[in-house]
Amino acid sequence: MATKLPKVPIVIVGMGWVGGILAAELTKAGHSVVGLERGKSRNTQDYFHVHDELRYASRYELMQDLSKETVTFRNTDKQRALPMRSYGSFLLGEGLGGAGVHWNGQYYRFLPYDFQIRSKTIERYGAKKIPEGMAIRDWGITYDELEPYYVKFEQMAGIGGEQTTQPNVGKMSKPFPVGPMKKTPGMKLFEDAAKKLGYHPYVIPSANLTELYKNPDGIERAACQYCGYCERFGCEYGAKSDPVVTVLPVAQKTGKLDLRTHSTVTEVLHDGKKATGVRYVNTPTGEEYIQPADVVILASYLFSNVRLLLLSKLGRPYDPQSDTGAVGRNYAYQVNGASTNVMYEDREFNLAMGAGALGSSIDDYNGDNFDHADLKFLHGANIRFTQTGARPIQFQPAPMGTAKWGAEFKKQTLHYSNRVLTVAAQGSSMPWRHHYLDLDPTYKDALGLPLIRLTFDFEDQDRELVTYIAGKTKEIADGMGGTQTEVHNSIKQYNIVPYQSTHNTGGAIMGSDPKTSVVNNYLQMWDAPNVFVVGASAFSHNSGFNPTATVGALAYRAAEGIAKYIAKPGPLT
């Protein structure tokens, strides 16, 4: 029998970047908030032993326990999906701060093209350029409308970057609050080679602080030490901007945040028109609670957001056969198969030193910054060189064709450990009618609830993009003065086993049409106006960029919308 608790104004499900931003903004505005996080609490003291690659990078200390809850996967609906029982293609965060604790800190605003991708594509190339089955659509918001909220995130997080205006990205109304990261020899080689080809390289904007910084909320943090332990790790200095050292302390200081860890939400309660609260389980004790609330906010990773909507029978589930419904529609990933390694026999680099966002990139072949008229794909990729820290267990470079074990493998990896630089591309992922999320009919979690099922594969669009962009990575790599280069220019079927990217998007997308989207441009549900579904689940497709900047900007805008709803309940658009 569930214990029914006193009603509260707002309950937030998930306390990562999204939940932290919303909690900070709403409590500062005087609203009382209950924050439910299914994992444990964290602070910087938990990371004093953080430079343990085996524990965190190989054994996934900060990640969700897949034996209790995971994702099932299949390439097509003709196959039976199977559970992901060990980590591979992407990593699912758990605990206070969520995936915001173990991210790299690479910060990119999406392009203006991204938010109006369908209309801009038709305007330039005609409707026939969009292949049958590709489900791109405008987001229901423009870059210019979202731009002030990017600024809010940047000022809060202390994003560092160059202050020059790039020709291939959106305009900035306010410069980054601090300067860029240091420029390594490898970055200089990449930038010089790119400039000689007429491209426009820039230092990657960074959430790894580049100097002592106090943000508008009075949170003061120290600069990055370039230790090379960012991705999959927490930062013991607090130099990497994450929710635990930025927004959550602000919310807690107000005294209006009731933060409950080890609280797994299993259902959004509703009457068919509005939510009445949530049901959750205290996982250590197994006790079940009902938390009534005036406003319910889903602020988890996209798989959890979509799964909770489907479990709660809230919104209309997507049916790929009839192309109707919205919850589960437009799942998208990223395409990372294009790269070129540059090998040097005559010099070495200090690759052990680095930071998650240390690097340089170009956007000359991202979005629609180049002519696609004669190409068999849409969008493109951000091309970059990064120096994130070459750690001893997982960084084992060797020339193509070298055995993966044995004496020769050891010899080659020791020789090339500081002699290989990689020019890589992070490609966009377009949504297709047959790529979607739903509930698995067979497999359940530790509480007996259906797992989320992912149906996804790479398309000809993705293979064409990789082949084309790989050629551009090789052009740059060939100009970086190495002894030889090795290009990777093809992908086949999507395989969930090797790590690729944790940039999953979609499933509860935003838009202007309630028939094909779950939320409006404030991320308010069409079908339940007191429910807001915030996060990368709202993305209608995935760009060639890391998603955190856009997740954060949408969260700040959603906070504004929630405050408007509280003042005057009803649809916001």
Secondary structure, 3 states (H helix, E strand, C coil): CCEECCCEEEEEECCCHHHHHHHHHHHHCCCCEEEECCCCCCCHHHHCCCCCHHHHHHCCCCECCCCCCCEEEECCCCCCCEECCCCCCCCCECCCCHHHCCCCCECCCCCHHHHCHHHHHHHHHCHHHCCCCECCCCCCCCHHHHHHHHHHHHHHHCCECCCCCCCCCCCCCCCCCECCCCCCHHHHHHHHHHHHCCCCCEECCECECCCCEECCCCCEECCCCCECCCCCCCCCCCCECCHHHCHHHHHHHCCCEEEECCEEEEEEEECCCCEEEEEEEECCCCEEEEEEEEEEEECCCHHHHHHHHHHCCCCCECECCCCECCECEEEECCECCCEEEEECCCCCCCCCCECCCCEEEECCCCCCCCCCCCCCCCCCEEEEEECCCCCCCCCCCCCCCCCCCCHHHHHHHHHHCCCEEEEEEEECECCECCCEEEEEEEEECCCCCEEEEEECCCCHHHHHHHHHHHHHHHHHHHCCCCCEEEEECCCCCCCCCCCCCCCCEEECCECCCCCCCCECCCCEECCCCCEEECCHHHCCCECCCCCHHHHHHHHHHHHHHHHHHHHCCCCCC
